[in-house]
C-alpha cells in the first residue's frame, strides 16, 4: 500500500522557476494543499501561517520543513511571494488581503 504524501519525503526539490506560495491556515484545507504541492517541482511553499498550535497541517509543515508563523503578515514579509492562498476562513485576514490586492499585489 502506498504511503500518503505526509509520510513520504519530498522527492522533487523546487526549481528556480517555481511559484512561491504562502498558505494562510493549516487546518484541513491548508494540510490538503501541502499534500498536493509536496512533490510539485513548480511550487515552493515559502511558509504557513496558523494561530492554532493543534492545527493538523502544522505537523505536516514541520515534516516538509516549511517555515511556520503565527502572524500571517510576517509570512508575507519572509521572502518573495508569488501566490497567497488563504484557507483560514478569517474575515480579518480576508479584508487585509483585499487591501493588499488593491495596492497592486496580485
C-alpha positions in Angstrom: 0.0 0.0 0.0 1.3 3.4 -1.0 2.1 5.8 1.9 0.3 9.1 2.0 2.4 12.1 0.9 2.6 13.3 4.5 4.6 10.1 5.3 6.9 10.4 2.3 9.9 12.6 1.9 9.6 15.4 -0.6 11.2 14.0 -3.8 11.1 16.9 -6.2 13.0 19.9 -5.0 11.7 23.2 -6.2 13.1 24.6 -9.4 14.4 28.1 -9.8 11.2 28.8 -11.8 8.9 27.6 -9.0 6.0 29.7 -7.9 6.5 30.8 -4.3 3.3 30.1 -2.4 2.3 31.3 1.1 -0.5 29.4 2.8 -2.6 31.1 5.5 -4.3 28.4 7.5 -3.0 25.0 8.5 -6.3 23.3 9.1 -7.7 20.6 6.9 -7.6 22.9 3.8 -4.0 24.0 4.4 -2.9 20.4 5.1 -4.5 19.3 1.9 -2.7 22.0 -0.1 0.6 21.0 1.4 -0.1 17.4 0.4 -1.0 18.5 -3.2 2.1 20.7 -3.6 4.6 18.4 -1.8 6.0 16.8 -4.9 5.3 19.5 -7.4 8.7 21.0 -8.6 6.8 24.0 -9.9 5.6 25.0 -6.4 7.6 26.2 -3.4 5.7 26.7 -0.2 7.6 29.6 1.4 5.7 29.5 4.7 2.5 28.7 6.5 0.6 30.9 9.0 -1.6 29.4 11.7 -2.8 30.5 15.1 -4.0 27.1 16.4 -1.0 25.1 17.7 -3.1 21.9 17.3 -3.9 22.5 13.6 -3.4 19.3 11.6 -1.3 21.0 9.0 1.4 22.2 11.4 3.0 18.7 11.8 2.9 18.3 8.0 4.6 21.7 7.6 7.3 20.6 10.1 7.8 17.3 8.1 8.3 19.3 4.9 10.5 21.8 6.7 8.1 24.7 5.7 8.6 27.8 7.9 5.7 28.4 10.3 4.5 31.6 11.8 1.5 32.7 13.9 1.2 36.1 12.2 0.2 35.9 8.5 1.7 39.4 8.0 5.1 38.0 8.9 4.7 35.3 6.5 4.2 37.7 3.6 7.4 39.5 4.6 9.5 36.3 4.8 10.5 36.3 1.2 9.1 36.9 -2.2 5.6 35.5 -2.5 4.0 34.9 -5.9 0.7 33.5 -4.7 -1.1 33.8 -1.4 -3.7 31.1 -0.6 -6.0 31.9 2.3 -7.8 28.9 3.8 -8.1 30.4 7.2 -11.8 31.4 7.0 -10.9 34.5 9.0 -12.7 37.7 7.9 -9.9 39.9 9.2 -7.3 38.1 7.0 -9.6 38.3 4.0 -10.0 42.1 4.5 -6.3 42.5 4.8 -5.6 40.5 1.6 -8.2 42.6 -0.2 -6.3 45.8 0.8 -3.1 44.1 -0.2 -4.6 43.3 -3.6 -5.9 46.9 -4.1 -2.3 48.1 -3.6 -1.4 46.2 -6.7 -0.1 43.0 -5.2 -1.7 40.0 -7.0 
